[in-house]
Amino acid sequence: MSERIQQADPRAGWPAGFFIAERSRCASPEQVAAFAPLQVANIGDCMGRITGATGLLAYHNDLALTMCGPALTVRVRPGDNMMIHKAIEMAQPGDIIVIEGGGDLTQALIGGLMRTSALRKKIGGFVVDGAVRDLVEWAEGGLPVYARGHTFRGPTKEGPGEVNVDIVCAGMVVQPGDLVVGDADGVLAIPFDRIDALLPQVQAHLKKEDGIRAVNKAGSADPERFTALLRQKGCPV
């Protein structure tokens, strides 16, 4: 009769609700560089058009500003940012800090002072399922930030909270080390184990769209393309 292998509880010794882990795997610089020029819309098309964050706004005031980097995840109690400060301390250049804040808009989770620290550390961006404040500073650009909303009310720093755990941010499942991409269209996370397989699909999709765009510009699109689809639906055209 085989004995069950006992695995150590990684949360042993931590008070309830508090936990800080290291990433066991992480999107590589090569993977980041490959996806950085690609558009979120094209990536989403190749992921079935059923993934990505919903209900977030861009507060960096620059449609051309994009982000692409490995996720450093944070789960906090709504309105409390103690563990976000710890995440900023832990972050490596290019990391995207993704925060599960329960969608709460009564207290801001990040603001201008944290933006200054993030710029100094060359963090790649923030995705916040909650509120931000100090909008004038965020509007200076240079650091992508997506959030559910904003308020002038500041946060508490009591905890609890967790760093580098699986989270759900604005309806988007994110694991530590996943590849997070964002542009003017929004934000999505690519699961770590899908990154390499997804890349050629997105590149092929982009090439296909470039071909359609060229045909549209030339005015040589097939006039029967959508008429045929309508006929399949029984429309008398």
Contacts in CASP RR format, 6 or more apart in sequence:
PFRMAT RR
TARGET T0000
AUTHOR 0000-0000-0000
METHOD contacts of the structure
MODEL  1
MSERIQQADPRAGWPAGFFIAERSRCASPEQVAAFAPLQVANIGDCMGRI
TGATGLLAYHNDLALTMCGPALTVRVRPGDNMMIHKAIEMAQPGDIIVIE
GGGDLTQALIGGLMRTSALRKKIGGFVVDGAVRDLVEWAEGGLPVYARGH
TFRGPTKEGPGEVNVDIVCAGMVVQPGDLVVGDADGVLAIPFDRIDALLP
QVQAHLKKEDGIRAVNKAGSADPERFTALLRQKGCPV
10 19 0 8 1.000
10 21 0 8 1.000
11 19 0 8 1.000
15 160 0 8 1.000
16 160 0 8 1.000
17 159 0 8 1.000
17 160 0 8 1.000
17 161 0 8 1.000
17 162 0 8 1.000
18 83 0 8 1.000
18 159 0 8 1.000
18 160 0 8 1.000
18 161 0 8 1.000
18 162 0 8 1.000
19 161 0 8 1.000
19 162 0 8 1.000
19 163 0 8 1.000
19 165 0 8 1.000
20 83 0 8 1.000
20 86 0 8 1.000
20 90 0 8 1.000
20 162 0 8 1.000
20 163 0 8 1.000
20 164 0 8 1.000
21 162 0 8 1.000
21 163 0 8 1.000
21 164 0 8 1.000
21 165 0 8 1.000
21 176 0 8 1.000
22 164 0 8 1.000
23 70 0 8 1.000
23 72 0 8 1.000
23 164 0 8 1.000
23 176 0 8 1.000
23 177 0 8 1.000
24 176 0 8 1.000
25 176 0 8 1.000
25 177 0 8 1.000
25 192 0 8 1.000
26 70 0 8 1.000
26 176 0 8 1.000
26 177 0 8 1.000
26 192 0 8 1.000
27 69 0 8 1.000
27 70 0 8 1.000
27 71 0 8 1.000
27 177 0 8 1.000
27 178 0 8 1.000
27 179 0 8 1.000
27 190 0 8 1.000
27 192 0 8 1.000
27 195 0 8 1.000
31 179 0 8 1.000
31 195 0 8 1.000
31 196 0 8 1.000
31 199 0 8 1.000
32 68 0 8 1.000
32 69 0 8 1.000
32 70 0 8 1.000
32 94 0 8 1.000
32 179 0 8 1.000
34 199 0 8 1.000
35 43 0 8 1.000
35 68 0 8 1.000
35 179 0 8 1.000
35 181 0 8 1.000
35 190 0 8 1.000
35 195 0 8 1.000
35 199 0 8 1.000
35 202 0 8 1.000
36 66 0 8 1.000
36 68 0 8 1.000
36 181 0 8 1.000
38 181 0 8 1.000
38 202 0 8 1.000
38 203 0 8 1.000
38 206 0 8 1.000
39 183 0 8 1.000
39 185 0 8 1.000
39 206 0 8 1.000
40 181 0 8 1.000
40 182 0 8 1.000
40 183 0 8 1.000
40 185 0 8 1.000
40 186 0 8 1.000
40 187 0 8 1.000
40 188 0 8 1.000
41 185 0 8 1.000
42 202 0 8 1.000
42 205 0 8 1.000
42 206 0 8 1.000
42 209 0 8 1.000
43 181 0 8 1.000
43 188 0 8 1.000
43 190 0 8 1.000
43 198 0 8 1.000
43 202 0 8 1.000
44 51 0 8 1.000
44 52 0 8 1.000
44 188 0 8 1.000
45 205 0 8 1.000
46 198 0 8 1.000
46 201 0 8 1.000
46 202 0 8 1.000
46 205 0 8 1.000
47 188 0 8 1.000
47 190 0 8 1.000
47 194 0 8 1.000
47 198 0 8 1.000
51 172 0 8 1.000
51 188 0 8 1.000
51 189 0 8 1.000
52 170 0 8 1.000
52 171 0 8 1.000
52 172 0 8 1.000
52 186 0 8 1.000
52 187 0 8 1.000
52 188 0 8 1.000
52 189 0 8 1.000
53 127 0 8 1.000
53 129 0 8 1.000
53 146 0 8 1.000
53 169 0 8 1.000
53 170 0 8 1.000
53 171 0 8 1.000
53 172 0 8 1.000
53 186 0 8 1.000
53 187 0 8 1.000
53 188 0 8 1.000
53 189 0 8 1.000
54 170 0 8 1.000
54 171 0 8 1.000
54 172 0 8 1.000
55 148 0 8 1.000
55 170 0 8 1.000
56 127 0 8 1.000
56 128 0 8 1.000
56 129 0 8 1.000
56 146 0 8 1.000
56 147 0 8 1.000
56 148 0 8 1.000
56 170 0 8 1.000
56 186 0 8 1.000
56 187 0 8 1.000
57 146 0 8 1.000
57 147 0 8 1.000
57 148 0 8 1.000
57 149 0 8 1.000
58 144 0 8 1.000
58 145 0 8 1.000
58 146 0 8 1.000
58 184 0 8 1.000
58 186 0 8 1.000
59 132 0 8 1.000
59 135 0 8 1.000
59 138 0 8 1.000
59 139 0 8 1.000
59 145 0 8 1.000
59 146 0 8 1.000
59 147 0 8 1.000
59 150 0 8 1.000
60 138 0 8 1.000
60 139 0 8 1.000
60 141 0 8 1.000
60 142 0 8 1.000
60 143 0 8 1.000
60 144 0 8 1.000
60 145 0 8 1.000
61 138 0 8 1.000
61 139 0 8 1.000
61 140 0 8 1.000
61 141 0 8 1.000
62 141 0 8 1.000
62 142 0 8 1.000
63 184 0 8 1.000
64 184 0 8 1.000
65 141 0 8 1.000
65 142 0 8 1.000
65 144 0 8 1.000
66 144 0 8 1.000
66 181 0 8 1.000
66 182 0 8 1.000
66 183 0 8 1.000
67 96 0 8 1.000
67 124 0 8 1.000
67 125 0 8 1.000
67 144 0 8 1.000
67 180 0 8 1.000
67 181 0 8 1.000
67 182 0 8 1.000
67 183 0 8 1.000
68 96 0 8 1.000
68 179 0 8 1.000
68 180 0 8 1.000
68 181 0 8 1.000
68 182 0 8 1.000
69 94 0 8 1.000
69 95 0 8 1.000
69 96 0 8 1.000
69 124 0 8 1.000
69 179 0 8 1.000
69 180 0 8 1.000
69 181 0 8 1.000
70 94 0 8 1.000
70 95 0 8 1.000
70 96 0 8 1.000
70 177 0 8 1.000
70 178 0 8 1.000
70 179 0 8 1.000
70 180 0 8 1.000
71 95 0 8 1.000
71 96 0 8 1.000
71 98 0 8 1.000
71 174 0 8 1.000
71 175 0 8 1.000
71 176 0 8 1.000
71 177 0 8 1.000
71 178 0 8 1.000
71 179 0 8 1.000
71 180 0 8 1.000
71 189 0 8 1.000
72 87 0 8 1.000
72 90 0 8 1.000
72 91 0 8 1.000
72 95 0 8 1.000
72 96 0 8 1.000
72 97 0 8 1.000
72 98 0 8 1.000
72 163 0 8 1.000
72 164 0 8 1.000
72 176 0 8 1.000
72 177 0 8 1.000
73 98 0 8 1.000
73 99 0 8 1.000
73 100 0 8 1.000
73 163 0 8 1.000
73 164 0 8 1.000
73 165 0 8 1.000
73 166 0 8 1.000
73 167 0 8 1.000
73 169 0 8 1.000
73 174 0 8 1.000
73 175 0 8 1.000
73 176 0 8 1.000
74 83 0 8 1.000
74 84 0 8 1.000
74 87 0 8 1.000
74 97 0 8 1.000
74 98 0 8 1.000
74 99 0 8 1.000
74 100 0 8 1.000
74 161 0 8 1.000
74 162 0 8 1.000
74 163 0 8 1.000
74 167 0 8 1.000
75 83 0 8 1.000
75 99 0 8 1.000
75 100 0 8 1.000
75 101 0 8 1.000
75 161 0 8 1.000
75 162 0 8 1.000
75 165 0 8 1.000
75 167 0 8 1.000
76 82 0 8 1.000
76 83 0 8 1.000
76 84 0 8 1.000
76 99 0 8 1.000
76 100 0 8 1.000
76 101 0 8 1.000
76 109 0 8 1.000
76 159 0 8 1.000
76 160 0 8 1.000
76 161 0 8 1.000
77 101 0 8 1.000
77 158 0 8 1.000
77 159 0 8 1.000
77 160 0 8 1.000
77 161 0 8 1.000
78 101 0 8 1.000
78 102 0 8 1.000
78 103 0 8 1.000
78 104 0 8 1.000
78 106 0 8 1.000
78 107 0 8 1.000
78 130 0 8 1.000
79 101 0 8 1.000
79 104 0 8 1.000
79 106 0 8 1.000
79 107 0 8 1.000
79 108 0 8 1.000
79 109 0 8 1.000
79 154 0 8 1.000
79 155 0 8 1.000
79 156 0 8 1.000
80 107 0 8 1.000
80 109 0 8 1.000
80 155 0 8 1.000
80 156 0 8 1.000
80 157 0 8 1.000
80 158 0 8 1.000
80 159 0 8 1.000
80 160 0 8 1.000
80 161 0 8 1.000
81 109 0 8 1.000
81 110 0 8 1.000
81 114 0 8 1.000
81 155 0 8 1.000
81 156 0 8 1.000
81 157 0 8 1.000
82 156 0 8 1.000
82 157 0 8 1.000
82 158 0 8 1.000
82 159 0 8 1.000
82 161 0 8 1.000
83 159 0 8 1.000
83 160 0 8 1.000
83 161 0 8 1.000
83 162 0 8 1.000
83 163 0 8 1.000
84 97 0 8 1.000
84 99 0 8 1.000
84 109 0 8 1.000
84 110 0 8 1.000
84 114 0 8 1.000
85 114 0 8 1.000
85 157 0 8 1.000
86 163 0 8 1.000
87 97 0 8 1.000
87 163 0 8 1.000
88 97 0 8 1.000
88 114 0 8 1.000
88 117 0 8 1.000
88 118 0 8 1.000
88 121 0 8 1.000
88 123 0 8 1.000
90 163 0 8 1.000
91 97 0 8 1.000
91 118 0 8 1.000
91 121 0 8 1.000
91 123 0 8 1.000
93 121 0 8 1.000
93 122 0 8 1.000
93 123 0 8 1.000
93 124 0 8 1.000
94 122 0 8 1.000
94 123 0 8 1.000
94 124 0 8 1.000
94 125 0 8 1.000
95 123 0 8 1.000
95 124 0 8 1.000
95 125 0 8 1.000
96 123 0 8 1.000
96 124 0 8 1.000
96 125 0 8 1.000
96 126 0 8 1.000
96 127 0 8 1.000
96 180 0 8 1.000
97 118 0 8 1.000
97 123 0 8 1.000
97 125 0 8 1.000
97 126 0 8 1.000
97 127 0 8 1.000
98 126 0 8 1.000
98 127 0 8 1.000
98 167 0 8 1.000
98 169 0 8 1.000
98 174 0 8 1.000
98 180 0 8 1.000
98 189 0 8 1.000
99 109 0 8 1.000
99 110 0 8 1.000
99 126 0 8 1.000
99 127 0 8 1.000
99 128 0 8 1.000
99 129 0 8 1.000
99 130 0 8 1.000
99 167 0 8 1.000
99 169 0 8 1.000
100 129 0 8 1.000
100 167 0 8 1.000
100 168 0 8 1.000
100 169 0 8 1.000
101 109 0 8 1.000
101 128 0 8 1.000
101 129 0 8 1.000
101 130 0 8 1.000
101 169 0 8 1.000
102 129 0 8 1.000
102 130 0 8 1.000
103 129 0 8 1.000
103 130 0 8 1.000
103 148 0 8 1.000
103 170 0 8 1.000
104 130 0 8 1.000
104 131 0 8 1.000
105 130 0 8 1.000
105 131 0 8 1.000
105 148 0 8 1.000
105 149 0 8 1.000
105 150 0 8 1.000
105 151 0 8 1.000
106 131 0 8 1.000
106 151 0 8 1.000
106 153 0 8 1.000
107 131 0 8 1.000
107 151 0 8 1.000
107 153 0 8 1.000
107 154 0 8 1.000
107 155 0 8 1.000
107 156 0 8 1.000
108 131 0 8 1.000
108 132 0 8 1.000
108 133 0 8 1.000
108 150 0 8 1.000
108 151 0 8 1.000
108 152 0 8 1.000
108 153 0 8 1.000
108 154 0 8 1.000
108 155 0 8 1.000
109 128 0 8 1.000
109 130 0 8 1.000
109 131 0 8 1.000
109 132 0 8 1.000
109 155 0 8 1.000
110 126 0 8 1.000
110 128 0 8 1.000
110 132 0 8 1.000
110 133 0 8 1.000
110 145 0 8 1.000
110 147 0 8 1.000
111 132 0 8 1.000
111 133 0 8 1.000
111 134 0 8 1.000
111 137 0 8 1.000
111 138 0 8 1.000
112 133 0 8 1.000
112 134 0 8 1.000
112 137 0 8 1.000
112 138 0 8 1.000
113 134 0 8 1.000
115 134 0 8 1.000
115 137 0 8 1.000
115 138 0 8 1.000
115 143 0 8 1.000
115 145 0 8 1.000
118 124 0 8 1.000
118 125 0 8 1.000
118 126 0 8 1.000
118 143 0 8 1.000
119 142 0 8 1.000
119 143 0 8 1.000
123 143 0 8 1.000
124 143 0 8 1.000
124 144 0 8 1.000
125 143 0 8 1.000
125 144 0 8 1.000
125 145 0 8 1.000
126 132 0 8 1.000
126 143 0 8 1.000
126 144 0 8 1.000
126 145 0 8 1.000
126 146 0 8 1.000
126 147 0 8 1.000
127 146 0 8 1.000
127 147 0 8 1.000
127 169 0 8 1.000
127 170 0 8 1.000
127 180 0 8 1.000
127 187 0 8 1.000
128 145 0 8 1.000
128 146 0 8 1.000
128 147 0 8 1.000
128 148 0 8 1.000
128 169 0 8 1.000
129 147 0 8 1.000
129 148 0 8 1.000
129 168 0 8 1.000
129 169 0 8 1.000
129 170 0 8 1.000
129 171 0 8 1.000
130 147 0 8 1.000
130 148 0 8 1.000
130 149 0 8 1.000
131 147 0 8 1.000
131 148 0 8 1.000
131 149 0 8 1.000
131 150 0 8 1.000
131 151 0 8 1.000
132 138 0 8 1.000
132 145 0 8 1.000
132 147 0 8 1.000
132 149 0 8 1.000
132 150 0 8 1.000
133 150 0 8 1.000
133 151 0 8 1.000
133 152 0 8 1.000
133 153 0 8 1.000
133 154 0 8 1.000
135 150 0 8 1.000
138 145 0 8 1.000
144 182 0 8 1.000
146 182 0 8 1.000
146 186 0 8 1.000
146 187 0 8 1.000
148 170 0 8 1.000
164 176 0 8 1.000
165 176 0 8 1.000
166 173 0 8 1.000
166 174 0 8 1.000
166 175 0 8 1.000
166 176 0 8 1.000
167 173 0 8 1.000
167 174 0 8 1.000
168 174 0 8 1.000
170 187 0 8 1.000
172 187 0 8 1.000
172 188 0 8 1.000
172 189 0 8 1.000
173 189 0 8 1.000
174 180 0 8 1.000
174 189 0 8 1.000
175 191 0 8 1.000
175 192 0 8 1.000
177 192 0 8 1.000
178 189 0 8 1.000
178 190 0 8 1.000
178 191 0 8 1.000
178 192 0 8 1.000
179 189 0 8 1.000
179 190 0 8 1.000
179 192 0 8 1.000
179 195 0 8 1.000
180 187 0 8 1.000
180 188 0 8 1.000
180 189 0 8 1.000
180 190 0 8 1.000
181 187 0 8 1.000
181 188 0 8 1.000
181 189 0 8 1.000
181 190 0 8 1.000
182 188 0 8 1.000
190 198 0 8 1.000
212 221 0 8 1.000
215 221 0 8 1.000
227 237 0 8 1.000
230 237 0 8 1.000
231 237 0 8 1.000
END
